[in-house]
Amino acid sequence: MSGGEHIIVLHGILRSSRHMRPMARFLQAQGYVVHNLDYPSTKQPLETLTEAMRKQVAECSGDAERVHFVAHSMGGLLVRALLAAERPPTLGRVVQLGTPNRGSEVADFLRNNWLYKKVFGPAGQQLVTDAEVLATQLGEVDFPLGVIAGNRSVDPISSLLIEGEDDGKVGVERTRVEGMHDHIVLPVSHVFMPHKRQVQEQTLHFLRHGAFAHSDVR
């Protein structure tokens, strides 16, 4: 499919494209061509996932006038890796939802747990705060990036491990990254971020204007 503005949507770890359907449908209703992609988030490290996704992203971009990205959680790290490896010439804007750009203290705590290793796989080991991939594989943020963080938790135990405000999985400060164009904190939890209308509306605002509507936070 070609022409118009396209959006590539990526889910987070341990999820699938089904989890991003509410966001994808919302954006499609605004007139965008939306590609809600799947990838084996728990089977391979970020480096391998990046190589596997490059062709798929190129095919989705096609002859689009502009190509945007919207990604939840680890999907936002994958977007950064993809753009560092091969950037679409028609790149538009990127929105991350609860992405641990500086790792997660929850992953730090669980990194040596056998069940965590089994369930979250090699990419789960790369979500820790001192992961080499965060420093070397993702590249600089030199593109229009907007970051949405949440400060509501439905996981009080995980929140005890996190310094400052958090969404139950990722601390607000851990979502920040040098070079981002805008950052906003919304009263939402990590898992349900793509499902919340306020998140969807702020995502749309950034895609259209390159900034969030801070006055609309409620």
N, C-alpha and C positions, 0 to 999 in steps of 0.2 A: 504494500500500500504506500502511495507516495502523496506528496503535496501536503500543505497545511502544517500545523504545529503538532508534533508527536510528543508523547510522554511515555518514557519507559519507567515502569513501576516495579520495585523489587522488595520482596518480603525480608524478614529477619531470620535469624537462626531458629531452627526447630519449627519453622512455619512453612507455609506454601502460598501460592498465589491466591488461594481461597481467602486467606486472612486479609488480603489487600483489596478484595472485591468492593467493599463499600467506598473506599477511596477511588478506585478505578472507575466505578460507575458514576460517582460524583463528577470527576474530571471529564469523563466522556460526555456527560450531560451538558457540560460547558462548551462543547464543540471541539475538544481535542481528540486526536487519534491516540488511543491508549493501548499500550502493550504491557499486560500484566504477566510478567515472566516467572517461571519456576527455575530453581537451581538446587542442587543437592547440598544444602547448607551444612549438614552434619557429617558429610562423607569425605570432604577434601579440605585442605588448607586454603586460605585466601588466594595464595599465588596460583594454585591449580584452578580454582574457581574462576579467577580472572581470565586465564587463558581460554578456558572452556566457554566463557560467556562472550568473548570478543566478537566472534563471528555472528552470534545471535543478535548482539546489539547493533552491529553494522547492518544486518539484514533489516532490522526494525527501523533503522534510521532512513534507509532508502533514499528517496529524493525529497525528504521532508524539508520544509523551509526552515524549521527550527526543531531541535531535539532537546527536550527537558528530561530531567530525572527526578523521581520522587521515591525515596527509599526509607524503610523502617529499620531501626536498630542496626544489626550487622550489615544489612543491605546498603546502608550509607557508607560503610567502609569499603564494600565491594565497588560502589560507584567511584569512590576516590581512586581505588586501584585501577579500575577500568580507564578512567580519564588520564591517569598517569601513564598507562601503557599505550593507549591509542585514543585520541580525542576526536569526536566527530567534528568535521569542519563547520557544521551548522549548530554547534552546541549553544543551547539557550541558558536556562537556569536550573539549579539543583536545590532540592529541599530534602533535608534529613529530618527524620522523626525519631527522637530518642536515641540517636546514634552515639555509641561510646567512643568518641574520637580520641579520648585519652584513657581508654580502658575502663574497666568496671571493678570496683572493690569486691563485688559478689563473685566475679570470676577468680579474683585473687584468692579468696577464701576457699573456693571449691576446686581449684586447679588440680590438686593431688588426689581428690576423691575419685575412686574407681568408677562410681556410678555416673558422676559428672563427665568423666572422660569417655565413658561408653555412650552416653546419650548425646552429648554435644560434639563429640568427635574432635578432629584436629583443629578446626576453626575455633572451637570453644577455648582452646589453649591460647589462642591469639587475641582474646578479648581482655587479657589481664593488663594491668596498668603499666607493666614494664615490658610488654611484648615488643620484640625487635621489629615486627612487621609494621607496627604503628609508626615507628620512627623512620623506617627505611623503604618500605614498599608502597606507601600511599602517596608520596609526593606532596608538593606544596599545594595549598588551595589558592589557585590563581584564576579562579572562575567564579561566577556569581552564585554564591552558596548562602542559603538561609537555613538556620538550624532551629528546630522546635524542640524544646525540652518540657518535661512534665514535672509537676511537684505534688502529685497525689499518689499515694501508695496503697495498694491492697495487699501488700506483703510486708507486714511490720517486722518480721524476723530479718529479711534481707535489708530492710531500711536501717536496722541497727548497725550494719556493716559499713554503711555509706556516710561519708562526711557531708554535712549540709543538707540542703533540700534534695529530694530525689523522687523518682517515679516508681520506686519499688525494685528497680533493676539497675538503673544508671543515675548517678548523681548529676544534678544540673550543671555543675562546673566541669564535669567530665565530658559533657557534650560540646563544650566550646573548643574551637580550633582557630589557630592564627590564620588570618586571611578571609574568614567568613565575612559576608556583607551585612548580615543581620542575625539577631538571636532573640528569641522570645520564649517566655516561660508561661505555660498554660496549666490550668487546674485539671490535669488528666493523668492517668496512670499509663505505665509503659505498654502493656499488652494491648489495651484497647485504643491506643492513640489513633490508628488509622480509621477507626469506626466513629470517632467523635466529630460532630458537625463543626465545632469551633476549629478543630485541627484542619479539617478539609477546607474551610473558608480561608484560614490563614495561609494554607498551602497555595490556594488559588491566587490570593492577593500577592504573594511573593512571585509566583510565576508570571503574573501580569505586570507587576510594578517594580520588582526587584527589591522590595521591602515588605515587612509585615505591617499590619494595621494595629499598632500598639494601643491606640485609643479604644479599640473594640474588645480588649481583654476583659473578661467578666468571670 
